[in-house]
Amino acid sequence: GLPRQITKDGFEASFATNHLGPFLLTSLLLDLIKQSAPARIVNLSSVNHKRGQVDFDHFHGKNLVYHMDQVYNHTKLHNIICTNELARRLQGTGVTANSVHPGVV
């Protein structure tokens, strides 16, 4: 599996890359996206989210098993949860938010 890596900000590297980075980018662009309505936010996730778990200690590298794609699965589940909440909050703004599985790449 992957080695445990923690960013200088104290986040597990896979969570920082796969979840927090896209979440931060979307947050920083959200006002501009709303001004550009109709607009779409599309976040790439994975069907592997079904194997993920919600455990906020994962963000800091705790309670994680670094085997195969388990950490990846958790990050993709968090992508979907946050995108679903963003879609709910954006109702009526002309902006949609969706998570998609790109297929086998």
Long-range contacts (C-beta under 8 A, 24 or more apart in sequence): 1-65, 1-66, 1-67, 1-68, 1-70, 2-66, 2-71, 3-66, 4-61, 4-64, 4-66, 5-61, 6-60, 6-61, 10-60, 11-59, 11-60, 11-61, 12-58, 12-59, 12-60, 12-61, 12-64, 12-71, 14-71, 14-72, 14-75, 15-58, 15-59, 15-71, 15-74, 15-75, 15-78, 18-72, 18-75, 18-76, 18-79, 19-75, 19-78, 19-79, 19-82, 20-59, 22-79, 23-82, 26-86, 33-95, 34-90, 34-93, 34-94, 34-95, 37-93, 37-94, 37-95, 38-94, 38-95, 39-94, 39-95, 39-96, 40-95, 40-96, 40-97, 40-98, 41-83, 41-86, 41-90, 41-95, 41-96, 41-97, 41-98, 42-97, 42-98, 42-99, 42-100, 43-79, 43-83, 43-97, 43-98, 43-99, 43-100, 44-79, 44-99, 44-100, 44-101, 44-102, 45-76, 45-79, 45-80, 45-83, 45-99, 45-100, 45-101, 46-72, 46-73, 46-76, 46-101, 46-102, 47-101, 48-72, 48-73, 48-76, 49-73, 49-76, 49-77, 49-79, 49-80, 50-77, 52-76, 52-77, 52-78, 53-77, 54-78, 54-81
